[in-house]
Amino acid sequence: MKPTGVGIIGPGAWASISHIPVIAASPAFELRAVSTSRRSSAEAAAAKYGVPGYDDHRRLLADPQVDVVVVAVQVTQHFELISAALEAGKTVYSEWPLTNGLAEAERLAELARRAGVRTVVGLQGRFAPEVQHAADLVRDGYVGEVLGTTLVGSGMVWGGEVANRSQAYWFDNANGATPLASAALHALDPLHFVLGEFDTVAANLVVGRKEATVTEDGSRIPVTVPDQVALIGTLTSGAAASVFYRGGASRGDNLRWEINGTDGDLVLTSDWGNMQVAQLTLAGGRGPDTTVATIDVPASYSDGIPTGLAQTPARSIARLYAQLARDLADGTHTVPDFEHALNRHRLIDAVERASHTGVAQSLR
């Protein structure tokens, strides 16, 4: 079968270590074009990857060799680029967050419905082998009835320093690339995949650091994003849930997720706090066990991950692409799409309202 052609808008830092190596290793996909906002960077990317390089996204969208358009740029640019890709009738794969706020997400979801095109959103944390094995263990009764879950993590960015001015946009709440919308939601999506959705949620969003240092020039920039994210609520199953995400990194645990039940416990940990790219360890104990021990994840859960990508940030994205290939082949729609993304943006909105009002919000 002929590979599906992919064009990437924004083949820079993230796409170069995730989408591009996955596409290169996949028999189902082929990189056909890249697009940047400048002629010099477009030519450099074209030379690096051996495909046409455009400095105008409209030329990439018009390329008949491109079937899937990946949007991997700053969140503030998503709405314009995704709207154009939907209008062009292309399958659209947007990085997460889908866009800057609920109103724009609602508009993009509606545009996708009207266009009748396939969409994908980059919430790949649920595809991690350890997460999927944990989901099956919970379903099969390893912990018994789920009583509650606690998840504590670090955003890794949004700390006291940022490398350069181009990354400073993370610290401006108006840009939508916040600890809540990014790192916390990348962890909450796997939590929901394993345990179900929030029924009600209360929240406290706090701007802890008021300034950050740009290390390239020593300048100071204001911080307006809430870099301390605290949620507490009840899942639709009735289980209690508590989630805390902090900006920056911790000298202690940067990711610890516990699932506690009547008969056992599961624990997922990592040295890296961003679950969508973390190398996770799964542990568990039940019955007479007095502590948890590492649980080996069967090799079948790593299907779709090329050998060379198994220990890289691309491993969960590789599994998402493998599932997308199956969806395209058999006409199903199982990967997270814009409707799924819209529900996640509704959760973000509910969390922000809960923090602002001090009143728990219903997600029903």
C-alpha positions in Angstrom: 0.0 0.0 0.0 1.3 3.5 -0.9 2.4 5.4 2.2 0.3 8.3 3.4 2.0 11.6 2.7 2.7 13.9 5.6 3.4 17.6 5.6 4.7 19.3 8.7 4.1 23.0 9.5 6.8 23.7 12.0 9.5 21.0 11.6 11.6 22.5 14.4 12.6 21.4 17.9 9.6 19.2 18.9 8.7 17.8 15.5 12.4 16.9 14.8 12.6 14.6 17.8 9.0 13.2 17.6 7.0 13.3 14.3 9.9 13.2 11.9 11.8 10.1 13.3 8.5 8.3 13.7 7.4 9.0 10.1 10.9 8.0 8.8 10.6 4.6 10.6 7.0 3.9 9.6 6.1 2.0 6.4 2.6 3.6 6.6 3.7 7.2 6.4 6.2 9.3 4.4 7.3 12.9 4.9 6.5 14.8 1.8 6.9 18.5 2.7 7.7 21.0 5.4 6.8 24.6 6.0 8.2 27.4 8.1 7.6 31.1 8.3 11.0 32.1 6.8 12.7 31.3 3.5 16.0 30.5 5.2 14.6 28.0 7.7 12.4 26.4 5.0 15.4 25.9 2.8 17.4 24.4 5.7 14.6 22.0 6.6 14.2 21.0 2.9 17.9 20.2 2.6 17.9 18.3 5.9 14.9 16.1 5.2 15.1 15.9 1.4 11.6 17.2 0.7 10.1 20.4 -0.6 10.3 23.3 1.9 7.8 26.1 1.8 7.9 29.5 3.6 4.1 29.9 3.2 1.8 27.2 4.7 -0.7 27.7 1.9 1.8 26.2 -0.6 2.2 23.1 1.6 -1.6 22.8 1.9 -1.9 23.0 -1.9 0.7 20.2 -2.4 -1.1 17.2 -3.8 1.5 14.8 -2.3 0.4 15.9 1.3 -2.5 13.9 2.7 -1.9 14.7 6.5 -1.0 18.1 7.8 0.8 18.2 11.1 0.6 21.5 12.9 3.6 21.7 15.4 4.0 25.4 16.1 3.3 27.7 19.0 -0.3 27.5 20.3 -1.0 31.1 19.3 -0.7 30.2 15.6 -2.8 27.0 15.7 -6.2 28.5 14.9 -5.2 30.2 11.7 -3.1 27.3 10.4 -5.6 24.5 11.4 -8.5 26.5 9.9 -6.7 26.7 6.6 -5.8 23.0 6.6 -9.4 22.1 7.3 -10.6 24.3 4.5 -8.1 22.6 2.2 -9.7 19.3 3.1 -6.6 17.7 4.5 -6.5 15.3 7.5 -5.2 17.5 10.3 -2.9 16.4 13.2 -2.6 19.2 15.7 -0.2 19.2 18.6 -1.8 19.8 22.0 -3.2 22.2 23.2 -5.5 22.3 20.2 -5.7 26.0 20.4 -5.8 29.0 22.8 -8.9 28.6 24.9 -12.3 27.0 24.7 -13.9 29.5 22.3 -11.3 28.8 19.6 -11.5 25.0 20.3 -15.3 25.1 19.8 -14.9 26.9 16.5 -12.2 24.5 15.2 -14.3 21.4 16.2 -17.3 22.9 14.3 -15.1 23.7 11.2 -13.9 20.1 11.3 -17.4 18.7 11.4 -18.5 20.9 8.5 -15.4 19.9 6.5 -16.0 16.2 7.2 -12.3 15.6 7.5 -10.4 13.3 9.8 -8.6 15.0 12.7 -6.0 14.0 15.3 -4.8 15.7 18.4 -1.4 15.0 20.0 -2.5 13.6 23.4 -0.2 10.7 23.1 0.4 10.0 26.8 -2.4 7.4 26.8 -0.4 5.4 24.3 2.5 4.8 26.6 2.8 1.0 27.2 2.8 1.4 31.0 -0.4 3.5 30.9 -2.2 1.0 28.6 -1.1 -2.0 30.8 -2.3 -0.1 33.9 -5.7 0.5 32.2 -6.0 -3.3 31.5 -4.9 -4.2 35.0 -7.6 -1.9 36.5 -10.2 -3.3 34.1 -9.2 -6.8 35.1 -9.6 -6.1 38.8 -5.9 -5.9 39.9 -6.8 -3.1 42.5 -10.3 -4.2 43.1 -12.7 -1.3 43.3 -10.9 2.0 42.7 -11.2 4.2 45.8 -9.0 7.1 44.7 -6.1 8.4 42.7 -3.3 11.0 43.4 -1.1 12.4 40.7 1.8 14.8 41.4 4.0 16.1 38.7 6.4 18.8 37.5 5.9 20.8 34.3 9.7 20.8 33.8 9.4 24.2 32.1 7.8 27.2 33.8 10.6 27.2 36.4 12.8 30.2 37.4 14.7 30.3 34.1 14.0 30.0 30.4 16.7 29.5 27.8 15.9 32.3 25.4 13.4 34.9 24.3 11.6 32.6 21.9 10.5 30.4 24.8 9.4 33.3 27.0 5.9 33.1 25.6 5.3 30.1 27.9 5.1 32.6 30.8 2.4 34.8 29.4 -1.0 33.5 30.4 -2.6 35.1 27.3 -0.7 32.7 25.0 -2.5 29.5 26.2 0.7 27.4 26.7 0.2 27.1 30.4 1.2 24.4 33.0 -2.6 23.6 33.2 -3.2 23.4 29.5 0.0 21.7 28.6 1.8 19.5 31.2 -1.2 18.9 33.5 -3.6 18.1 30.7 -1.0 15.7 29.1 -1.2 13.8 32.5 -4.9 14.2 33.0 -5.7 12.6 29.7 -4.0 9.3 30.6 -5.7 9.5 34.0 -9.1 9.7 32.3 -8.1 6.9 29.9 -7.4 4.6 32.8 -10.0 5.7 35.4 -12.7 7.6 33.6 -13.7 11.3 33.5 -14.1 13.9 36.2 -17.7 14.3 37.4 -17.0 17.4 39.5 -13.8 19.4 40.0 -12.6 22.1 42.4 -9.3 23.9 41.8 -6.7 26.4 42.9 -4.5 28.0 40.3 -1.6 30.0 41.8 1.0 32.3 40.2 3.9 31.2 42.5 6.9 32.7 40.7 6.4 36.3 39.7 9.4 36.6 37.4 11.7 34.3 35.4 15.2 34.8 34.0 16.1 34.6 30.3 19.5 32.9 30.5 20.8 34.0 27.1 20.9 37.6 28.2 20.1 37.6 32.0 17.0 39.7 31.6 13.9 39.2 33.7 10.4 38.6 32.4 7.1 38.7 34.2 5.2 35.5 34.9 1.5 35.6 34.6 0.7 31.9 34.1 -0.4 30.0 37.2 2.6 27.8 37.8 1.0 25.9 40.7 -2.0 23.8 39.6 -4.1 22.0 42.2 -7.2 20.0 41.4 -9.5 17.8 43.5 -12.6 16.1 42.4 -14.7 13.0 42.0 -14.6 10.8 38.9 -17.7 9.4 37.3 -17.0 6.1 39.0 -17.3 7.8 42.4 -13.5 7.5 43.0 -11.7 10.5 44.6 -9.0 12.3 42.5 -6.3 14.7 43.5 -3.8 16.3 41.0 -1.0 18.7 41.6 1.3 20.1 38.9 4.1 22.6 39.6 6.1 24.6 37.2 9.8 23.7 36.9 11.3 20.6 38.3 11.5 19.1 41.8 14.6 17.7 43.6 12.2 15.0 44.7 9.8 13.0 42.5 8.9 14.7 39.2 6.1 12.3 38.5 4.2 10.0 40.8 0.7 8.6 40.0 -1.0 6.3 42.5 -4.2 4.3 41.9 -5.5 2.9 45.1 -8.2 0.3 45.4 -9.9 -2.1 47.8 -7.6 -5.0 46.8 -4.4 -3.4 45.5 -2.4 -0.4 44.4 -0.7 0.7 41.2 2.1 3.3 41.0 3.5 5.0 37.9 6.7 7.0 38.3 9.2 8.9 36.2 12.2 11.2 36.6 10.6 13.5 34.0 7.3 15.2 34.8 5.8 15.6 31.3 3.9 12.3 30.9 3.6 12.5 27.1 7.3 12.0 26.7 8.3 10.4 30.1 10.0 7.0 30.4 7.6 5.5 32.9 8.0 2.7 35.5 4.9 0.7 36.5 4.7 -0.9 40.0 2.0 -2.6 41.9 1.0 -4.7 44.9 -2.1 -6.4 46.0 -3.6 -8.8 48.6 -0.9 -9.7 51.2 1.8 -7.5 49.6 3.1 -4.9 51.9 4.8 -2.8 49.3 4.8 -2.4 45.5 7.2 -4.1 43.1 8.0 -3.3 39.5 5.5 -4.8 37.0 7.0 -6.0 33.7 5.0 -4.7 30.8 4.4 -7.4 28.1 6.1 -6.7 24.8 2.8 -6.6 23.0 2.2 -3.1 24.6 5.2 -1.8 22.7 3.8 -2.8 19.3 4.3 0.1 16.9 7.4 1.5 18.5 10.5 1.1 16.3 13.5 -0.4 18.2 15.5 2.8 17.8 12.8 5.0 19.3 11.9 2.8 22.4 13.9 5.0 24.8 13.1 8.4 23.2 10.4 11.0 23.6 8.9 9.7 20.3 7.8 6.3 21.6 4.2 7.2 22.5 3.8 9.2 19.4 5.0 6.2 17.4 2.1 4.2 18.9 -0.3 7.0 18.1 0.9 7.0 14.5 0.6 3.2 14.4 -3.0 3.4 15.5 -3.7 6.2 13.1 -2.4 4.0 10.3 -4.8 1.2 11.3 -7.7 3.8 11.5 -6.9 5.0 8.0 -6.7 1.5 6.7 -10.0 0.3 8.1 -12.0 3.5 8.2 -12.3 3.7 12.0 -11.8 6.7 14.3 -10.1 5.6 17.5 -7.2 8.1 18.1 -8.0 11.4 20.0 -9.6 13.8 17.6 -10.9 17.4 17.7 -14.1 16.3 19.5 -11.9 14.7 22.2 -9.7 17.9 22.3 -12.9 20.0 22.7 -13.8 18.0 25.8 -10.3 18.5 27.2 -10.6 22.2 26.6 -14.0 22.2 28.5 -12.2 20.6 31.4 -9.6 23.3 31.4 -12.4 25.9 31.3 -14.1 24.2 34.2 -10.9 24.2 36.2 -10.3 27.9 35.6 -13.8 28.7 36.6 -13.5 26.6 39.7 -10.4 28.4 40.7 -11.8 31.9 39.9 -15.1 31.3 41.7 -14.1 29.0 44.5 -17.0 26.8 43.5 -16.7 23.2 42.4 -17.8 22.7 38.7 -19.8 19.9 37.3 -18.5 18.3 34.1 -21.8 16.5 33.3 
